[in-house]
Amino acid sequence: MRKLDYAAEMDRRFATQLSANAWFRPGLKIGVAVSGGADSVALLRMMSAASAKLGMVVSAVHFNHELRGRASDTDQAFVAAFAETLGVTLQIGRADVAGKAKQEKINLEDAARRARYGFFKQLTGQGLVELVATAHTMDDQAETVLAHILRGTGIAGLAGIHPVAEHVVRPLLQFRREDLRRYLRAKKQLWREDTTNRDSARTRARMRKKLLPLLETEFNPMVVEHLAALSDRAREQALFVEQLAGQISQKYVAMGGEGARIGLKELLNPLGIEGDEASGVLRAKLIHEIAARMRQRRGQISAAHIEAVVLFAKKGEPGKRLQLPGGIDVLRERAALVFFPRQRIQK
């Protein structure tokens, strides 16, 4: 296929898939997060090409993390020139992410993501855009799922990157990274390379450069597609469990000034199914949901914490308390567990 034909086919494929999304509608004001890298540059080009056909209002969104000195400012200048070439409005945000990471005692990647997504939320809150599209690809999805598998995960972790998360959408999850680069080459479109993506000291970079290519060449050339499909199936199951747990929570969790109470029988066997393992995933989701309501500060509820709550429900003594991350205490009553924000009971 000739280069121009390939580019036109990619534009048609993108527009077709974009218009099939439940969140899409004519007249939508959508911002495209553009770092200057190949994936985001391709996304803005395809989104811009689709805008007239689909009736969208497209703008570019760039966040300068100030992590790479002059290179970060060069990325910003590149994105500004690119947006001007396409004739789209550009929204720019910036923050001292390294300083934020040090102040909040979190890693750089987490601090960068919070700052970036905080800027996206600010834009939607101001009504400048209704949604922000990010350029996560099928390869990103495969890397995420594989990373979760290697560190240990459940169904929610296998779901990987969600196509929609509040005001953020990810319309490139069905596109391979190399296809986007081929598209840009056909368009004779330049992009910026982030050198940190090639840093072999970073786990994600090693996975991208070594592990996935090894799996593709030595085991299965469709490994990326299979991992992405696994994430789709896992997300469907996770959504089903979430909705079912929500219904059970509404029925059995009593909210009051003293906290959230659930009967031991309802927690341990929410569906009345014989066999302890059959209810495990629902128990875990219920505990996560109740804890989220009671959480008063940051804190991750792990599988070990879930097991501790279940054991507490089965064998704990009435009147005893169990502490959970996020400032949550769990009180064991004779026939129920009560989840409290810790400040309410330390008087």
N, C-alpha and C positions, 0 to 999 in steps of 0.2 A: 504494500500500500504506500502510495506517495505521501511525502511529509504533510502536504497541505490537506490531503484527503484524511490522513490520520487525525490531524488536529480538528478538522471539521466533525469527524465521527466522535471524537472525545467531547466536543462541545454539545453535540446532539445527545449523547449518552448522559452527560451531566444534567442537561436541562430536563430530560425525561425523568431521571431519577429524582431530581430536585422537586419537580411539580407533583410527584407521587407522595411526598411526605405529608403527614397529617398536619404539621405546623405551617405548611406553605399556604399562602393565599395571594392573589393579585393585590398589588399596592403595598405589600410588606416592606417595611423599612429594615433592612438587614445590614449589619456591619460585618466586615470580613477581617478577622484578626490576621495581620500580615507582619511576620517577623523579618522578611526579606529572604528567607530560605525558599528552596524550590517548591515545596508542597504548598506553602501559603501564597506564593506568587502565582502558582498554577490555579489555586482556588479563586483568587481575585480575578484573574483573567477569565476563567470560565464563568464565574458569577457575573462579571461585567458583560460578557457575551450573551448570557441568558437573560439579562435584566430587561431588555427591550421586548423580547419574545414573551416573557412571563409576567411583565408588568411589575417588576420589583424596583425599589429604590435602594441602590447599593452604595455603601460608603466603605472606606478602608479604616481600620483601627490598628494603631501601632502602640505598643507599650515598651518604653526604654527602661530596662532593668538596671542600667548603669553598672553592669558587672564586668564589661570588657573594655573599659576606658574609651579610647578614640574609636575603636571598632564598633562599639554600641552606637556612637553618634553617627558613624558612617552608615550603619544599617538604617538608622532613622532617616538620614538624608536620601538614601537609596529608595526607601519606601515612599517618601514624599514625592520624589521625582517620578516614580512609577505611577502613583495615584494621579498625579497631574497629567501624565501621558494618557491615562485611561479616561480622564475627565471625571473622576469620582472625588467626593469630599473625603478628607482625612481627619480623623480624630487621634490626637497624640496624648499619651499619658507617660509619666516617668516617676521613678522612685529610687531611692538609695536602698536597694534590696539587701545588699551586704550589711548595711547598718541595721535594717529591720531584723534580719536574721540574728544578728548578735544581740540586739536589744530583747527580742522575744525568745532567744535561746532555742531556735529551730534551725534546721539545715537550710542551705541556700535554695535548693530546689523547691522546698515547701514554701519558703518565704516568697520566692519569685512567683509561684503559682497563685498564692493568696493575693499578692499585689496585683497581678495581671487580671485575675478574675474579679477582684474588687473594682478594678477600673471598668471592666465590662458591665458589672452591676450598676455602677454609677451612670454609665451611658444609657442603659435601659431605664433606670430610674428617672433620668432627666428627659426621657422621651426622644432622645436624639436617634436612637435605634430601638427596634422592638426585640430583635434577637441578635446575637453575635455568633457567627460561624467560625469554627476553628478547623485547621487543616489536618486533623488526625486521619491517617490512612489505614488501609487493611494491614500494612506492615506494622504500624504502631499498635494496632489491636493485637496482632500475633505476639509481638514482643511483650506487651502488657500481660496477656494471658500466660505466656511461658514464664515470665518473671514471677507471677503469682503462684504458679505450679511449683517452681523451684524453691520458693521460700515457704510454701505450705499455705493452702487456701481451701475455702469451701465453695459452694455454688456461687455465692455473691462475687467472690474473687474471680471465678471463671468467666463471669459476665463481662469482665474487662471494662473497656471504655464504652459508656452509654451514648447512643446516638443523640439523645436529648437529655439535658440536665438543667432544669429551670429555664433560664434565658439563653443558654448556650446550646447550639446545634452543631453536628459534625457530619456534613454531607459527603465527605470523602472516604468513609469507612468501607465502601465497596470498590475503592480504587487502589491499585498497587503503586508504590512509590516510584518504581522505574517507569511506569506508564506516564506518570505526571512529568517526569524529566524528558521523556521522549516527546511529549506534547510541547513542552517549553522549547526544546531544540527545534521542533517543526515550526514554531512561531518565531524562532530566533530571539527568544526572550532570555535575558540574563537573570541571574539570581545571586544571592550572597550565600557563602558557606560559613557556618558557625564551626570554628575549629574545635570547640568543646565536644561536638558530636563524634569526633574521631579520637577522643581521649580514651585510650584503652584501659585507663585506670578506672573508668566509669563502667559499672556493670551493664547498663543499657547499651553502651557503645560496643563492648565485647560481645554481647549477645547479637547485635546487629551485624558486626563484622566477621564473627567467627562461628557462633553456635548455630544461628539460623541457616547460614550458607552450608554448614556441615550437614545439618538435617535435610536440607533440600537436595544436596548432591549425593549423600550417602544413604539416605533412608526414604525420603518421599519428596519429589519435586513440588507437590501440592501442599506442603506442610503449613504454609502461611494461610492458604485458603481454608484448610481444615481447622486450624486454630481459631480463625475468625468465625467459622461456622459453629464451632463449639461455644464460642462466646454468645452467639445468637440463641442457641438452645438453652444455655445456662441462664441467660437473661429472661427468657420466657418462663422458665421454672421459678426463678427468683421472684419474678413479678407475681406469679400465681400464689406462691407462699406468702408474699407480702400482703396481697389482697385478702387472702384467707385469714392471716394473722390479724389484720385490721378488723375484720368482721368479728372474730373471736374476742378481740380486745374490747370492742364496743359492747359486746354482750356480757363479758365476765369481769372486766376491770372497772372497779368503782373508784372514781376520782373524788377527792375531798380535800378539805383544808389540811388534813393530816398526811396526805400523800396518795399513793395509788395502791389499792388493795386487790389481790386476786386470790381466789381460793386455791388451796393446794391441789385438790382434785382437778380443777380446771387447768391449772398450770402444767401438772405432770401428765395429764391425759386429755388434752383439749378436744380431741375428736371422739373420745370414747373407744379408741381402737386398742385391742389387746396387743401387747408387745411393746416394750419400752422404746425400742429403736424407731418404731413407726412414727412416734410423735416428737422425735428429737429435733427435727428441723423447725417445727412449729414452736416448740418450747423456746428454742434459741431466738427465733424472731420475736416472740412475745416479750421475752426478757429485754431484748435490744430496744423494742418499741417503748416499753415502760421506762427503761433507763433513760432513753432520749427525752422523755417528758420531764424527768426529775433532774437531769443533769444541770449543774450550775456553773461548771467550768470545763475546760478541756479534759478529756480522758477517754482512752480507747477501751471498749469492752471486748476482751479477747475470748477465744474458745475456752481458755482455762477459767475465766471469770464465769462464763455461762455454766460450766461444769460445777463450779463451786456453788452457784445459786441453786442448781438442781439438787445437789447433794444436801444443801442446807434445807431445801424444801422436804426432802425425804427423811433426813435424820437429825436435823437441827432441833435444839431444845427450845420450847416456847419461852419468849422473853429475851432470847439471845439476838445479837445483831451481827450482820456481815457488811463489811465495807467494800464498796466498788469504786473504780476510778470515776472522776468527774464530780466528786463530792456527794456520792449517793450512799445511803445506808439502807440495809434491808432488815426489817424486823420480822422475826419468826413468831407468829401467833399460833394458837392451837390448830386452827384449820385454814390459815391463810398466811401469805407473805405481804408485808406492807413496805413499799419503797418510799423513802423520804429524802428530800434534799438535806444534807447533813446539818446545815446551820439551824434547821428547825428543831432538831432534837438535842443539840448541844447548848442547852441553856443552864 
